[in-house]
Amino acid sequence: MSAYEQVFSAVTEYLSSWCVGDADRLRQVLHPEGHAYSLGPTGNLVDMDTEALLTQAAAAQPPPNGAARLSGRVHAVTVLDDCTAVVKAELARPLTEDAPLVGFLVLLRDGHLGWRIISEVATTSSVAAAGTPDIAAAQRHVSPAEFVEVVHQIRDGYMESGRAGDAACMARTFHPMARLTFAEHGSVCIINCADFCRRVGKRWESDLHRPFAHLRSDPRIKQADTLLGVDFAGHDCALVTLKIGYPPCLYTDVLSLLDLRTDVERGGWWIVAKSSVKVPFLAEEARPKR
């Protein structure tokens, strides 16, 4: 099967596993280090790891009066490379059947486990407001101002702090519970928020980037920055895809965001999950290490 078919199959199995409350099947498509992020009742971040999701699935009770349980729907599949993909979907949960979750799944291909879901970021608010669970209707509840807020946070918070090597500024955009995840050399790598921000502050001192530190202010780097897309699963859940260059790599970042209101330094949009892929960029311009 193609990568697209494998990803679609994994997500279909994920949705079906929730439909029947089968934790064993669910375990086969969730990465052991996977996390699901959503908004709590007060606008706080709810973070469930794989074991918590499996426990919830195993404890699920059938709907009352023999009603059919909602199974969710796949709306879009984007394969970024041989090891990374993003899926937009409706995600029925036992506790949220009246207002199914809508959101984004990121899958990474593990050399031993195959395609597995590493992160899920979702919301119920837009679907409940839209009435029937229809993403197109839910999208109409996203205002231009909310679009601008997301772009502003990514441009001025994420991209500029990365360019400046400002770890403190990055920590005001990258949620403390957020992680960077990526697949490399057949393994899934996970970097927590503290380590990620530390890497931002010391980027040009690292073994990978030090030979290219002389390019730090080269205009070609910033010219490679590209906003590829901003997608919403409602007015408080978004996915941003962009390209940003730090020689010797041009990264494609997939940033999952939620609009958080409590238990955070500031109310507003926060990156709660990040995955990335990379290709060579100005790699021929390395300077020998001194």
N, C-alpha and C positions, 0 to 999 in steps of 0.2 A: 504493500500500500504506500501511497505517497504520504509525505509529512502532513498534508492537509487532511487526508482521510484518517490518518492515525490520531490526529488531534481531535477531529470531529467525533471519532469513535470513543475516545477517552471521555470527552465531555458528555456525550450521550449516555454513556455508562454512569457517569457521575449523577446526572439528573435522574436517571432511572433508579439508581440506588437509593436516592432520597425518596423517590415515589413509593417504593416498597419497604423502606426502612431497613435496608440490608447493610449493616455495618461491614460485613466481610467483603462485599463487593465494593463498597466505598473505599475500603483500605487499599484496594488494587489500583485506584486512580489518584488518590491523594499522596503527595510526597510526605514521607515521615516527618519532615520539618516544615510542612505547609501551615499556613495561617489564614484565617478568614477574618476580615475587618468589616465592621458595620457601625452604624450610629445607635447609641443607646437612647433611652427615653428623654434624657436631659441634654442631648447633643454631645454626649461624651463618646469616646472611642471604645468599642467592644472588640476585644481581640481573643479569638478562639483558635487554639492550636489543633493539630490533627486529632489528637486523642480526645479533646473536648467535642469535636465534631462527630467522631465515631461513637462516643457515649450518647450524644443527642440522638443520633440515628438509631442506635440500638434500643433506646428508650421510647421511640416514637410509637404512639398509639394510632390505630386506624381511625379515620374520620367517623363521626357519629352517624347513625342511621344508614350505614352501608354506603355512604357517599364516596365517590372516587377522589383520591388524593391528587392534587395538582402535581404535574410532573415537570414543569418548566419547559423552556423553549430556547433553542440556539438561534441567535439573530445574526451573528457575524463571526467569521473566523479569519484571523490575520496571522499568517506564518511569517515571522521575521527572518528566520534562517533555519538551518537543520535542527536546531536545539531550542528554539524559543518561539512561542506563539501566544496570541491574545484572543480571547473569545468574549463576546458580549452576549449575555443570556439572561433569561428569567430563571430564578433559582428558588423553587418551592422548598419550604422548610416546614417541619411538623408544627412549629410554633408560630408560623407566619402565613398560614394558608389563606387568611382573609385578605392579606396584602403581600403577595409574593415578593421576595427580594428581586431586585434588578441590579445587575452590575457587571463586573469584568473579572474574568479568570485569566491568570497568567500560568502557562504551562512551560516546563523545562524538560528536556529529554536527558534523563540520567542514563549513563552507559550500561548500568545493570538493571535498572527498573523500567526503562522506557519513558514514555511521556507521562508526566505526573503534574498535578496541580500544585503549584508552590504558593500562590496567593489568590485570594478572592476578596474583592472590595465591592460592597453592595449597600443598597438602601431600600427601604420599603415606602418611603414618604411619597415619592412621585407617582408610583403605581396606585397607591390608595387614593391620592388626589385625582388621578385620571379616571378612576372608575374601573372599567374593565382593564385587565393586565395587558396593556398594549404600549410598547415602547414608543411608537410614533406619537401617541397621544401624550405620554409622559414627557416627551421631549418638548412639547409646546409649553410646558410649565417652566422651562429654562428661559430666563430673561437675558437680554443683551448685557445688562449690568453684571450678571453672574458670569457670563463668558469673559468679560473684561477683567473681572476680579481674578479668575483662574489664570488668565494669560499674564496679568500683572504679577501675581505671586510666583509664577514660573520664571518669568523674565528677570524681575528685579530681586527675587528671593533666591531661587535655585541657580539660575544661570550666572547671574552677576556674582554671587558669593563663590561659586565654583571658579569663575575667572579670576577673582581677587584672592583666591586661596583663603577665604575668610571662614574659618570653622565655626565661629560664634554665630555669624549671620546664617550659615547653613543650618545650624541647630534650631533656628527660629522658623525654619521652613520644613525641615525633615523631622517628623514626629519622633519622640523618644522611643516609641515602640516599632518604628519603621525599620525595614531591613533592605539592603541591596542583595539581590539574588541573581545568579547567572550560571550558565553551564559552560564548563571549560575542561578540555582534555577528558571528557567522559564523566566528569563529576559535577555535582551541583554545589556551588560555593555560596556561602551565606555570610554577610557582613552586617553586624548590628549598627545601630545609629551612632554610638560613641566612636566605634572604629572607623565608620564611614566619614564622619566629620573630621576625625583626626587625619585621615588620608587626604581630605580636601586641603587642610592646612599645611600638609607637608608633601603635596603632590610632586613638586619639582625637585624634591630631595629623594624621592623613591628611586629604586633601581631601574624601574621601567621608564620613568620620565626624565631622570636627571640628564641623560645625554641630549635632551631636547630643550633644556631650560633656556637656552639662548633664543628659542622661538616663542617664548612666553608672551611677548608683546607683538609678535609678527601679525600683521593685519589679515593674513591668509587664514589664520586660525578662527578668528571671529567671523570671517566671511563664510566659513563652512557651517556656522550655526543655522539650523533650519527647523522651524516649527512645522512638523508634518501633519499634526492633527490634534484637535480637541474634541472629545466625545463626552456626552453626558448620559448618565442613567437616571437622571432626575436633577433637581435643583441643588442637591447636596452631595452628589457623587460624580466624579469626572475621571477621565483618562486622558493624559497628554502624552503624545509621542513626538520626540524631537531628536535632532542630530546635534552633537556638540563635539568639537575636536580638541583633543589634548595629545599632541604627537607623543608616541608614534601611532596613536589610535584615533579613529573617528568612531564615536559611540552613537548607537541608536538607543535612546533611553525610553522606557515605558514607565510612566509615573502615574500611580493610582492615588487619587486625592479624595478626601472627605471634608465637608464644611463642618468643623467642630466648634462647639460653643462652650463647653465646660471642661475642667481638668486639663487645660492647656494654658500656656503663657499668654496667648492672645486668641480671641475668637476669630475664626475665618478658615480659609483653605489650608490644609496640611497634607504633605506627601506622607502617605501611610505605607506605601510599598513601592519598590523600584526594582526593575529588572533591566538588563542591558545586553546588547551584543556589540561587537566591534569589528572593524576592518582596518587595514593599514592606512596611515595618514602621515605624509611627510617623513616616512620612515627612513628614506635615503639621506636625510639631512642630519643624522646623528653626529655629534662630536665625540671624539674619544674621551673616555674617562681619564681624569687627571689623578 
